[in-house]
Amino acid sequence: MQGKLRFMGSKQRTYTPEFREGAVRIVIETGRPIPEVAEELGLHSGTLHSWVSRWRRNGSASSDRPAPAASGGRLRDTERAELERLRREMSEKNKRIRELEMERDVFKRCMALWVK
C-alpha cells in the first residue's frame, strides 16, 4: 500500500503525512464510519480516530500543534464564525440580564408598596 512505511523488526508503523491526510479526507468527505475506512486501509480504527480528532482540532492529521492563523493575523473562516456566534450569544445573555434586572426592580417596588 502506498504511503505506509514499515521498519524492519519493528511493530510500530509510520505513515506519511500525505497518507494520513488522505485517510482523514475519506472519513470527513464521505461521512463513512472510521472503523470501516480503517479496515479498508489496513489501519487500527483507534489510529484513524486519533488522526480524525487531531484534524478536527488542529486542521492537520499529522501535527499536534494548532494550525497557524492565516497571514497577517487574520482569523480563519471557522474562527470568524465562532466569534460571531459567541458575540450573538453574549448579546442575547446581556439582554436577558437587563430584562431580569428590570423585573427585580419592579418586584422590589411592589414589595415596598405592599409592606406599607
N, CA, C and O of each residue as an XYZ file, in Angstrom:
464
protein
N       0.849     -1.178      0.000
C       0.000      0.000      0.000
C       0.884      1.228      0.000
O       1.829      1.317      0.784
N       0.589      2.167     -0.866
C       1.391      3.375     -0.948
C       1.138      4.256      0.261
O       0.024      4.320      0.781
N       2.188      4.934      0.697
C       2.049      5.868      1.800
C       2.416      5.275      3.139
O       2.706      6.011      4.082
N       2.409      3.951      3.242
C       2.768      3.324      4.506
C       4.236      2.939      4.463
O       4.738      2.437      3.457
N       4.897      3.181      5.556
C       6.286      2.758      5.683
C       6.363      1.798      6.850
O       5.681      1.980      7.859
N       7.192      0.774      6.716
C       7.335     -0.170      7.817
C       8.813     -0.411      8.047
O       9.576     -0.709      7.129
N       9.184     -0.273      9.301
C      10.572     -0.521      9.643
C      10.751     -2.002      9.916
O       9.909     -2.631     10.557
N      11.850     -2.556      9.426
C      12.114     -3.972      9.629
C      12.344     -4.244     11.109
O      13.106     -3.533     11.764
N      11.693     -5.262     11.630
C      11.882     -5.655     13.018
C      11.093     -4.820     14.007
O      11.176     -5.059     15.212
N      10.341     -3.865     13.540
C       9.565     -3.009     14.439
C       8.081     -3.211     14.164
O       7.660     -3.300     13.011
N       7.293     -3.281     15.233
C       5.865     -3.448     15.055
C       5.156     -2.113     14.874
O       3.994     -2.077     14.468
N       5.848     -1.012     15.174
C       5.251      0.301     15.030
C       5.377      0.753     13.578
O       6.462      0.741     12.997
N       4.244      1.150     13.009
C       4.241      1.621     11.633
C       4.295      3.146     11.620
O       3.775      3.811     12.515
N       4.925      3.673     10.600
C       4.978      5.115     10.412
C       4.304      5.417      9.087
O       4.579      4.768      8.077
N       3.431      6.393      9.094
C       2.686      6.755      7.898
C       3.079      8.157      7.458
O       3.338      9.035      8.281
N       3.116      8.348      6.156
C       3.468      9.671      5.634
C       2.325     10.646      5.907
O       1.171     10.234      6.021
N       2.641     11.931      6.012
C       1.586     12.925      6.210
C       0.530     12.891      5.103
O      -0.652     13.118      5.363
N       0.952     12.608      3.878
C       0.005     12.542      2.757
C      -0.985     11.403      2.943
O      -2.174     11.554      2.662
N      -0.488     10.254      3.421
C      -1.365      9.105      3.665
C      -2.364      9.437      4.765
O      -3.550      9.134      4.643
N      -1.883     10.063      5.844
C      -2.763     10.439      6.952
C      -3.856     11.398      6.478
O      -5.036     11.209      6.775
N      -3.446     12.424      5.741
C      -4.419     13.406      5.239
C      -5.445     12.734      4.333
O      -6.636     13.040      4.398
N      -4.985     11.831      3.501
C      -5.900     11.127      2.597
C      -6.902     10.275      3.353
O      -8.086     10.259      3.015
N      -6.439      9.570      4.368
C      -7.329      8.735      5.171
C      -8.370      9.593      5.884
O      -9.545      9.232      5.943
N      -7.935     10.724      6.423
C      -8.858     11.627      7.118
C      -9.874     12.198      6.137
O     -11.059     12.300      6.455
N      -9.416     12.566      4.955
C     -10.327     13.121      3.940
C     -11.406     12.117      3.569
O     -12.556     12.499      3.355
N     -11.056     10.847      3.489
C     -12.060      9.823      3.169
C     -13.159      9.840      4.231
O     -14.345      9.823      3.901
N     -12.769      9.874      5.491
C     -13.751      9.869      6.586
C     -14.585     11.145      6.566
O     -15.811     11.087      6.651
N     -13.924     12.297      6.456
C     -14.613     13.587      6.543
C     -15.527     13.812      5.347
O     -16.686     14.191      5.515
N     -15.018     13.585      4.152
C     -15.767     13.918      2.944
C     -16.861     12.916      2.610
O     -17.885     13.291      2.040
N     -16.664     11.654      2.953
C     -17.689     10.655      2.621
C     -18.643     10.408      3.774
O     -19.756      9.924      3.570
N     -18.211     10.737      4.992
C     -19.064     10.501      6.151
C     -19.126      9.033      6.549
O     -19.962      8.639      7.363
N     -18.250      8.235      5.982
C     -18.242      6.805      6.316
C     -17.681      6.603      7.713
O     -16.874      7.410      8.173
N     -18.092      5.539      8.400
C     -17.596      5.275      9.752
C     -16.086      5.015      9.767
O     -15.533      4.404      8.852
N     -15.446      5.490     10.816
C     -14.000      5.338     10.957
C     -13.579      3.868     10.930
O     -12.623      3.536     10.229
N     -14.249      2.974     11.660
C     -13.808      1.562     11.628
C     -13.844      0.956     10.227
O     -12.977      0.158      9.870
N     -14.843      1.332      9.437
C     -14.967      0.802      8.076
C     -13.794      1.273      7.204
O     -13.184      0.470      6.498
N     -13.489      2.542      7.254
C     -12.393      3.105      6.463
C     -11.061      2.534      6.949
O     -10.194      2.196      6.143
N     -10.903      2.429      8.268
C      -9.658      1.907      8.832
C      -9.409      0.474      8.363
O      -8.285      0.118      8.010
N     -10.449     -0.335      8.362
C     -10.289     -1.724      7.919
C      -9.879     -1.774      6.444
O      -9.009     -2.555      6.057
N     -10.517     -0.931      5.633
C     -10.172     -0.874      4.211
C      -8.711     -0.516      3.986
O      -8.054     -1.061      3.098
N      -8.213      0.406      4.801
C      -6.843      0.890      4.634
C      -5.814      0.065      5.404
O      -4.612      0.310      5.299
N      -6.283     -0.902      6.172
C      -5.366     -1.735      6.935
C      -4.825     -1.041      8.170
O      -3.702     -1.309      8.599
N      -5.622     -0.151      8.743
C      -5.225      0.588      9.943
C      -6.019      0.108     11.138
O      -7.084     -0.492     10.989
N      -5.506      0.369     12.304
C      -6.279      0.160     13.527
C      -7.252      1.330     13.613
O      -6.868      2.470     13.352
N      -8.504      1.066     13.974
C      -9.503      2.139     13.991
C      -9.130      3.236     14.989
O      -9.460      4.401     14.768
N      -8.452      2.886     16.076
C      -8.018      3.891     17.050
C      -7.006      4.864     16.453
O      -6.998      6.049     16.785
N      -6.153      4.348     15.567
C      -5.168      5.201     14.905
C      -5.871      6.222     14.017
O      -5.575      7.415     14.073
N      -6.804      5.742     13.197
C      -7.530      6.646     12.302
C      -8.388      7.618     13.110
O      -8.505      8.791     12.752
N      -8.979      7.141     14.181
C      -9.796      8.018     15.036
C      -8.949      9.157     15.594
O      -9.400     10.302     15.631
N      -7.731      8.855     16.026
C      -6.867      9.912     16.563
C      -6.481     10.907     15.472
O      -6.387     12.104     15.740
N      -6.257     10.433     14.246
C      -5.936     11.339     13.151
C      -7.117     12.269     12.849
O      -6.938     13.470     12.649
N      -8.320     11.695     12.819
C      -9.520     12.500     12.534
C      -9.738     13.515     13.649
O     -10.047     14.677     13.382
N      -9.579     13.083     14.898
C      -9.732     14.007     16.030
C      -8.718     15.135     15.953
O      -9.053     16.300     16.165
N      -7.476     14.781     15.649
C      -6.412     15.779     15.526
C      -6.719     16.758     14.397
O      -6.491     17.960     14.531
N      -7.246     16.232     13.266
C      -7.593     17.085     12.141
C      -8.703     18.061     12.529
O      -8.641     19.244     12.193
N      -9.716     17.562     13.235
C     -10.829     18.432     13.642
C     -10.358     19.499     14.626
O     -10.862     20.622     14.622
N      -9.401     19.149     15.458
C      -8.910     20.080     16.478
C      -7.897     21.068     15.904
O      -7.934     22.254     16.231
N      -6.994     20.584     15.052
C      -5.860     21.408     14.613
C      -5.830     21.719     13.127
O      -5.019     22.534     12.687
N      -6.683     21.095     12.357
C      -6.644     21.323     10.920
C      -5.596     20.500     10.198
O      -5.373     20.690      9.003
N      -4.946     19.581     10.916
C      -3.920     18.741     10.301
C      -3.908     17.383     10.997
O      -3.963     17.299     12.224
N      -3.836     16.324     10.196
C      -3.829     14.980     10.776
C      -2.453     14.577     11.268
O      -2.326     13.602     12.009
N      -1.409     15.312     10.870
C      -0.070     14.887     11.234
C       0.618     15.791     12.242
O       1.797     15.590     12.532
N      -0.072     16.766     12.777
C       0.570     17.674     13.714
C      -0.282     17.854     14.958
O      -1.504     17.976     14.876
N       0.373     17.868     16.107
C      -0.334     18.112     17.355
C      -0.470     19.598     17.635
O      -1.151     19.998     18.580
N       0.175     20.412     16.819
C       0.101     21.864     17.012
C      -1.067     22.421     16.230
O      -1.333     21.976     15.113
N      -1.781     23.404     16.808
C      -2.874     24.032     16.059
C      -2.348     24.673     14.776
O      -1.214     25.148     14.721
N      -3.182     24.676     13.762
C      -2.782     25.291     12.503
C      -2.589     26.778     12.718
O      -3.374     27.412     13.425
N      -1.548     27.345     12.114
C      -1.314     28.778     12.300
C      -2.439     29.586     11.664
O      -3.059     29.158     10.691
N      -2.687     30.757     12.233
C      -3.710     31.640     11.673
C      -3.252     32.098     10.299
O      -2.062     32.066      9.983
N      -4.192     32.516      9.502
C      -3.870     32.999      8.163
C      -2.924     34.190      8.268
O      -2.811     34.811      9.325
N      -2.251     34.501      7.178
C      -1.250     35.570      7.201
C      -1.846     36.886      7.688
O      -3.021     37.178      7.469
N      -1.002     37.668      8.352
C      -1.445     38.968      8.830
C      -2.270     38.883     10.097
O      -2.884     39.874     10.492
N      -2.305     37.725     10.748
C      -3.064     37.590     11.984
C      -4.569     37.558     11.762
O      -5.335     37.743     12.709
N      -4.999     37.331     10.548
C      -6.430     37.278     10.262
C      -7.015     35.971     10.757
O      -6.315     34.967     10.887
N      -8.309     36.003     11.030
C      -8.996     34.811     11.512
C      -9.379     33.908     10.344
O      -9.697     34.376      9.250
N      -9.342     32.618     10.601
C      -9.846     31.676      9.618
C     -11.367     31.761      9.618
O     -11.958     32.305     10.551
N     -12.001     31.230      8.583
C     -13.460     31.294      8.472
C     -14.148     30.630      9.657
O     -15.148     31.138     10.164
N     -13.614     29.496     10.098
C     -14.232     28.802     11.230
C     -14.101     29.631     12.502
O     -15.023     29.680     13.316
N     -12.954     30.282     12.668
C     -12.758     31.122     13.853
C     -13.671     32.347     13.804
O     -14.226     32.756     14.824
N     -13.822     32.922     12.625
C     -14.689     34.089     12.456
C     -16.140     33.712     12.775
O     -16.833     34.455     13.470
N     -16.595     32.573     12.275
C     -17.966     32.129     12.531
C     -18.177     31.887     14.024
O     -19.215     32.256     14.574
N     -17.201     31.271     14.676
C     -17.294     31.021     16.118
C     -17.334     32.328     16.893
O     -18.099     32.458     17.849
N     -16.526     33.292     16.496
C     -16.511     34.597     17.157
C     -17.863     35.296     17.008
O     -18.383     35.856     17.972
N     -18.426     35.262     15.810
C     -19.741     35.874     15.588
C     -20.805     35.191     16.439
O     -21.660     35.857     17.023
N     -20.754     33.852     16.510
C     -21.726     33.108     17.312
C     -21.606     33.494     18.784
O     -22.613     33.714     19.456
N     -20.386     33.574     19.279
C     -20.183     33.927     20.683
C     -20.637     35.356     20.980
O     -21.190     35.626     22.046
N     -20.404     36.259     20.044
C     -20.851     37.645     20.243
C     -22.373     37.725     20.280
O     -22.937     38.438     21.110
N     -23.047     36.991     19.376
C     -24.518     36.961     19.388
C     -25.032     36.400     20.701
O     -25.954     36.936     21.315
N     -24.406     35.304     21.111
C     -24.810     34.661     22.371
C     -24.632     35.616     23.554
O     -25.502     35.702     24.420
N     -23.519     36.324     23.589
C     -23.261     37.278     24.672
C     -24.279     38.408     24.653
O     -24.758     38.832     25.705
N     -24.609     38.891     23.479
C     -25.591     39.963     23.349
C     -26.956     39.506     23.878
O     -27.629     40.243     24.598
N     -27.355     38.284     23.512
C     -28.637     37.743     23.992
C     -28.629     37.597     25.514
O     -29.622     37.904     26.174
N     -27.534     37.138     26.058
C     -27.448     36.966     27.513
C     -27.479     38.316     28.228
O     -28.121     38.452     29.270
N     -26.791     39.313     27.673
C     -26.817     40.644     28.278
C     -28.221     41.234     28.240
O     -28.653     41.878     29.196
N     -28.932     41.017     27.138
C     -30.311     41.493     27.028
C     -31.182     40.828     28.091
O     -31.996     41.487     28.737
N     -31.009     39.533     28.264
C     -31.790     38.793     29.271
C     -31.461     39.300     30.679
O     -32.354     39.409     31.519
N     -30.205     39.607     30.937
C     -29.808     40.138     32.248
C     -30.506     41.467     32.507
O     -31.019     41.694     33.603
N     -30.528     42.353     31.499
C     -31.212     43.644     31.667
C     -32.690     43.450     31.956
O     -33.247     44.150     32.802
N     -33.349     42.497     31.259
C     -34.767     42.214     31.499
C     -34.992     41.727     32.931
O     -35.924     42.170     33.601
N     -34.150     40.831     33.389
C     -34.288     40.304     34.747
C     -34.051     41.385     35.796
O     -34.729     41.415     36.823
N     -33.092     42.271     35.542
C     -32.836     43.372     36.480
C     -34.046     44.295     36.564
O     -34.399     44.769     37.644
N     -34.687     44.549     35.407
C     -35.883     45.390     35.422
C     -37.009     44.709     36.192
O     -37.695     45.359     36.981
N     -37.207     43.422     35.978
C     -38.230     42.675     36.720
C     -37.961     42.727     38.221
O     -38.880     42.918     39.017
N     -36.695     42.554     38.601
C     -36.320     42.608     40.007
C     -36.673     43.964     40.606
O     -37.213     44.040     41.710
N     -36.368     45.030     39.877
C     -36.666     46.375     40.370
C     -38.173     46.582     40.543
O     -38.612     47.196     41.516
N     -38.959     46.069     39.600
C     -40.422     46.188     39.710
C     -40.915     45.436     40.938
O     -41.749     45.950     41.683
N     -40.413     44.231     41.158
C     -40.831     43.452     42.329
C     -40.430     44.140     43.630
O     -41.178     44.106     44.607
N     -39.259     44.760     43.645
C     -38.823     45.499     44.836
C     -39.808     46.614     45.156
O     -40.195     46.805     46.309
N     -40.213     47.357     44.109
C     -41.160     48.460     44.316
C     -42.503     47.927     44.794
O     -43.125     48.511     45.680
N     -42.955     46.814     44.207
C     -44.230     46.215     44.619
C     -44.177     45.793     46.083
O     -45.120     46.026     46.839
N     -43.092     45.183     46.469
C     -42.948     44.742     47.868
C     -42.930     45.937     48.807
O     -43.525     45.887     49.884
N     -42.261     46.997     48.417
C     -42.221     48.210     49.251
C     -43.616     48.795     49.421
O     -43.979     49.236     50.511
N     -44.401     48.800     48.338
C     -45.769     49.324     48.419
C     -46.657     48.384     49.227
O     -47.514     48.853     49.977
N     -46.483     47.101     49.099
C     -47.330     46.122     49.770
C     -47.073     46.136     51.288
O     -47.999     45.998     52.088
N     -45.794     46.308     51.665
C     -45.431     46.309     53.088
C     -46.006     47.538     53.782
O     -46.405     47.442     54.942
N     -46.065     48.693     53.112
C     -46.578     49.924     53.721
C     -47.994     49.787     53.958
O     -48.627     50.711     54.466
